[in-house]
Amino acid sequence: MRDASSIGGLFLASPCGNETRLRKPPHMPGIPRRYSHFVFGVIQSGLTSAVAAAVASAPFFGEGSFLSHWIRSAIVAWIVMLPVVLFAAPAIRRLTNLLTQKD
């Protein structure tokens, strides 16, 4: 068993065999933690837009134009969703805190 293996640019470290932690490669610059909410919003809106665009583009699969339609749709959806996610996140966080209680 290897100690660390590369998966998509991240290293999967397994020091004890049971515990698995992701760590960034040494050559990758780190974004300051104070911007983590922006990074989260970019990743979340991108993933959501890509999945929604794939579902909406499914009818084009048979025509052979799925990929081009999906990419265009995903980019447009991401441009629209990114500001929505970034501006709505604080309100959603407050609403979530109102609807839930501490364990």
N, C-alpha and C positions, 0 to 999 in steps of 0.2 A: 504494500500500500504506500502510495506517495504522500508526502507531507502537504504539498500544495500543487494544485493544477490550475491551468489558465482556462477560464470560461468566459468567452466574450469580452476579453480585455480586463476582467476582474479576476482576482486570485481567490480560489476557494481554499482556505487554510483549515486544516484539521489537526490541531495540536494534540488532542486527546483521543482522536478516533471517533468520538461521539459528537463532539461539538463542532459545528461548521459555521465559520464567520467569513463574510466577504470583506476584503480590504482592497483599496485601490493600489494599482501598480505605482512604483516609486517615481516614474516619469510623468505621471498624470498630475497636473496642478489642481490644488484643492480650492473649492469655492468656500469663502468664509461662511460659517454656520449661520450667521445672522441673515443670510439670504436663502436659507433652506425652504422657506415658504414659497419663494418664487420658483426654486428648482422643482419642488413638489408640484406646483401648479403647471409648470411647463410639461413635466412628465405625465401627470394625470390628464391634462387636456389633450395632449398628443395621443396618448393611448386610447382615450375615449373616442376621440375624433376618428382615429384609424379604424377602430372596431365598428363604429356607427356607419362610416363610409363604406366599409366592406359589406355590411349587411344591405345597405341601400344600393350598392353596385352589383349585388348578386345576379340580378336579371341580365346583366351584360356578360356574364360568364360564358354563356352559350354562343354569343356573337364573336367572342375572341377579343373584345375590347374592355374586359374587366379591369386589367391592370392600369391602363391609362385613365379610365374613368375613376377608379378607386383612388389613385394618387391625386388627381385633380380635386376630387371631392374631399379627400382627407385634408389637403392643404387649406382649402377654403374653410372647412369646418374648424380646423385648428386655429386659423386666424380669427374666426368669430368667437370660438370658445375660450381661448387663452385669457382675454380680458375679463370675460364673465367669471371664469374660475378664480382668477386673482382677486377680483373685487367682491365676489360672493363668499369666498372662503371665511373671512372673519365673521360674517353674519351667520353662516352655517355653523361655525364653531360655537358661537354664543347660543344659538338655538339648540344645538346638541347638548351643551352644558345645562340648559334649562330643562331639557326633556329627560336627562339621566341623573343619576345620583352616584355618590362615591360608594365604593364597595365596602 
